[in-house]
Amino acid sequence: MLSTTLVAELSQRLMPQAGEGRGFSFPPINTILRWQDLIPGINKVVMISIASALIGIVIFGLAATKDARKAPKGVRNLAEIAVEFVERNIIMETMGRSGMGWTPFLLTMFIFIYLNNLPGIIPFLQMPATARMGLPAFLALMVWVVYNATGIKHQGFFGYFKNVLFPPGVPKALYILVTPIELISTLVVRPFSLAVRLFANMLAGHLLLVIFALLSAALIQAETMRFALIPIGVLPFALLIFLTAFEILVAFLQAYIFTVLTAVYIGGATHPEH
């Protein structure tokens, strides 16, 4: 259902019109990534981000209203699974028990990113909001502010930057090399790599789905050698179905990796000896 919808929509939007020639034709990249504004400043990507935030609020809002004394079921069960996953597989693995206070922040980060990744395989949406650089860049900047502010809070302004620029245990002779590397890494590379990793992986998955959808449509709609090319078109269509399923896993993994690295950075700023 999903792959059929994707082929039909992309064929209608991106394939050459009658009289322009037929065949495989990859559209300009801007055609794939830029969606027409519904109202000035609000397009489909923005609507996906807003919807993701609202869905998360509704799920955990409803879960919070349930009686905690009863066995969890439905939306409360879903919320508890998410909380337990973040606590066990992210916080305990990176920050230890002392990091449990960060559960709300890290849980929000994980759920929000995952919900923004998923529309890449949802019919009629078929565009992860994180495949546009704006959202990953904003999230990475927020993480940058949080872990630096946390480090300054726990170590003091000068103590934090002293530990960043002159890591304890490093021979003094190496500081001439280590100090500029740590400075660039902490202040520039970390937020940049967070944003680019999420953006690049989600964009790559989106482009792969577009390519195989267009290839399938081109082979199936070919006017020359039609009967020979239709069976061949089954192969890219099958790969399209496989990649669509694979993108579900990628959406989860990218949300997980982003949240894990956030926890690592916050933990490192809180406990520099680690």
N, C-alpha and C positions, 0 to 999 in steps of 0.2 A: 504494500500500500504506500509506504513512504517513498520507496524508490520510484514507483510509477508516478507519483505526484511530482517528485523532483524532476524527472525527465520531462513530463508534460509542461510544467511551469517554465523550466529553463528553455525548452524548445520554443515556447511561445514568446518568451522575453528576448532570447539571445540568438536564435537561429536566423539565418537570412530569410527575408520575406520573399514572396513569390516574385519572380522576375529578376532576383538578385543572384541566382545561382544557388545550388544546394551543395551539401557536403559538410565536413567538419570545419568549423570556423570558431576559434576561441575569441570571445569578446574582449574588448578593452577591460583592463583590470578594474577601472573605476565603475564600470557597469555592474560588476559583481559585488563590489564592496560598498558603494554609495547608494543608499536608498532614498527615494524622493521624500521630502518632508511632508508629513501629514498636516502639520501646521508649522509656521516658521520656527526652526530650531528643534522640532520634535519629529524624528523619523522612527523607523521600525526598530533600530538598535536601541534608541532611547526608551521606547515603549517596552522592549524586552527587559531592560535594566530595571525599570520601574515595576514591571510585573514580577520580576524575580524578588525584589525587595518585599513587595506586598504578599507574595506567596509565603515567604519565610516568616513574615510577621503573623500571618493568619495561622500557619501551622503551629507555631510555638505559642501564639496567643490562645488558640483553642486547647492546646495541651495543658497550658497553665490553669485553665478553668476546670479541668477534670479533677475528680476527687482522688488525691494521692493515696488514700487508704485502700482503694480498690485496685484489683489487678489491671495493669495498663493494657489497653486495647485501642485499636483504631489509630487516630492521629496522635494520641499520647504515646502509644507504643512506638510509632515512627519517630517521634521526637526523642524518646529515651534511647532508642538505638543510635541516633545521630550523636547525642551527647556522650554516650558510652564509647562510641567509636573515637571521637575526638579526644576524650580523656585517656583512653587506654593506648591508642595507636599513635597519637601525636604528642600530647602533653607528657605522659609518663615516659615516653621513649626519648624525649628531647630535653625536658625541663625538670622532670621528677615531680614529686608530690608538692613541692613548693610552688609549682606553676599552675596549680588547680585554679587559682584566682583568675587566671587568664582564659578559663573555659568560655565565658560568654563572648569574648572578643574573637577567639580563634574559631569557635563554633559558627558565629555570624559570618566570618570570612569564608569558611569552608562551604557553608550552605549557599551563600550569595554567589560565589564563583561557580559552584556546580550548577546552580539554576540558570546562570547566564551562559554556561557552556552547552547545556542540553538543547536549546532551540536550534542548534545546527542540524539536528536530525528529526525535528518535529515538522510535519507537513505544513505548508503555507508560511511557515516562519523561516526555516532552513538558513538561519544565519546566527551563529553564536555572537553575542554582544562582545565577548572578549576577543573576537577576531578583528576588532577595531582598536587601535592603540590607545585611544583615550581612556577607556575603562581600566585596562591593566596598568597604565601609567599612573592613574589616580590612586589605585589600590597600592601600588608599590611606593608611591610618595607618602601615603598614609602610614604604611609600615615603617618607612624610613624615619618619619617623625616620631612614631611610637617607640621604636627601639632606642633611638638616640635620647629621647626624653626620659625613658626608663633608666638608661645608663647614667644620665646626669642626676636623676633623682636618687639613685642608690649609691653613687660614687662621688657625687659632687661634680661640678663643671670641669675643674682642672684635673681631678682624679680620673674622671672618665676618659678624657682625651689623652691623659698621660698613659693610661693602660692601653688605649687604642694605638697610639703612636710609638710607644716604647713597651711592647709586650714583655711581661716578666719572664725571666728564664732565658731570654735571648742574649747571647754574648754581645757586649757593648760594641765590639768592632763591626757587628752586622747591622747595627741600627741605621747606618748610612744607606743601607739597601732596604731594610725591612720597613723603616718609618714611612718613606714615600709610598711604598706598596700598600701598607695598612691604611694610610690616609685615603688613597684613591679607592681602595677596596671598600672601606666602610662608608665613605661619603658619596661615591659615584657608582662603582661597579655593582654593589648589592642591589640598589633600587632599579638600576638599568637592567640588570640580568633578570630580576624578578619579573619586570614588565615584559621584556622581550621574550622570555621563555614561554610565558602564558600566551602572549599574542601570536608568536610565530607558530606554536604547535596548533592552536585553534585555527589560525588562518590556513596553515598547510592542509589540515583535514578538510576545511571548507572547500579549498581549491581542488583537492582530489575528488571530492564528490561532484563538483561542477564538471571537471574534465571527463569523468566516466559517464556522467549523465549526458553530456553533449556528444560523446563518442557513441554511446548506445543509440541516441536519437538519430545521429547522422547515418549510422549503418542501417537502422531499421527503416528510415525514410528515404534511403538512396533510390534514385530513379534508374540508374544503370546497374546491371547485375543484381537486381532486387532480390531474387530468390536465393542467390548465392550469399549475399551479404546479411540477410536477416538472421540465418543461423549463426553467423559469425558475431552478430550483435548480441547474442545471448551471453557471450563470455564477458564483455565489459559490463553488461547489466548484472551478471552474477557477482562480479567484483564490486559493483556499486552497492549491492545488498550487503556483501561482506563488510565493506568499508563503513557503511552506515551503522552496522552493529558494532564494529570496532570503535567508532567514534563515541559510543556510549561509555566504553572503558576509558578512552582518552579523556573525555570530559571529567570523569571521576579522578583519574590520575593527576591531571593538571591542577584540579582543586586541592587534592591531597598534597602534592609537591609544594604548591604555593604556601599552603598553611603550615606544613612542616618547616619550611625555610623561615617563615615568619616566627615560629616558635623557637627555632634555633637562634635567630638573631636577638630576640628578646631575652632568651635564657643567657646568651653570651654577654649581653649588656648588663644583666642583673648580677651574674656571677662571673666576673672576668677570669677568675682562676680556672674556670672550666673551658 
